[in-house]
Amino acid sequence: MADDGRAELGTASSGAEAKDGGFDAALGAAWLTAAADAVAREAERLSMLDAAIGDGDHGTNLKRGFAAVAAKLAEGVPATPGAVLVLTGRQLISTVGGASGPLYGSLLRATGKALGETESADVAALAAAFTAGVEAVAKLGGASVGDKTMIDALSPAVEALRAAAEDGVPTAQALDLAARAAEEGAQETVPLRARKGRASYLGERSEGHEDPGAASTALLLRVLADAAA
């Protein structure tokens, strides 16, 4: 352990692979480190989606932000999953431009704060924490399901987590179900007309395009499911 109470990233990541211990700091760090690689690979696609209905910098901005998160976690991983997410949220807010930084930052900070000091969250606790995160995003952006935003991927993912908790589904399987729901939600934004954000200025011209925020949300949740698996 480091002097500030953090574990080295390599040790933490191996723990995530060894057991289905719920969502702990090890899994959180493994997820967000892998997310940096995934966002880097998909940055061009995300920016192309954004270019159709926005500023065209969504992928570039997220790539910079998650690279900063991975660098921070490489210095040491906080002791609890909540602290991992709060750290990540703060880092994204400080390094990501446009709307993405505040929105993803608020999502992860609120989720992390809802997790509190627990060392490992089960599916029910994770669903409740992500619900708090989604509510923070909705409040900040003023969006709801159907507005063609990241909420269209986040909301069904949280609903899938809640259903999985009620059914007693293990963490890895529950996260896979959440990722699938997010992916479906992102695809369902294609025919929608944007009602929030820069894309809303386009009116009917926003129809026929996948929302970049929903696409990046689906990507991040798929990386989380893969990390848990």
Number of C-alpha atoms within 10 A of each C-alpha: 11 11 7 10 11 17 21 17 21 14 12 22 21 13 17 23 15 8 10 16 19 19 25 23 29 28 25 26 28 27 23 23 24 19 25 23 16 18 25 18 13 17 21 17 17 27 20 17 22 22 14 17 23 20 14 17 21 27 25 19 22 28 23 18 25 25 21 20 24 22 12 15 22 15 13 20 29 25 20 22 27 29 24 24 25 23 20 28 25 18 21 28 20 14 17 23 17 13 16 21 22 21 25 25 27 27 26 29 27 24 28 26 17 20 26 14 14 17 17 19 23 18 25 19 19 24 26 19 24 26 23 23 26 25 21 21 24 20 13 13 17 12 19 19 16 17 19 32 29 31 25 29 31 30 22 22 30 26 18 22 30 22 18 21 20 11 10 13 17 15 24 20 17 25 30 22 24 30 29 20 25 32 24 18 28 28 19 18 27 16 15 19 21 25 18 16 16 13 22 17 14 14 12 13 14 24 18 13 20 24 33 28 26 26 25 26 25 27 21 21 25 24 25 23 21 17 22 24 15
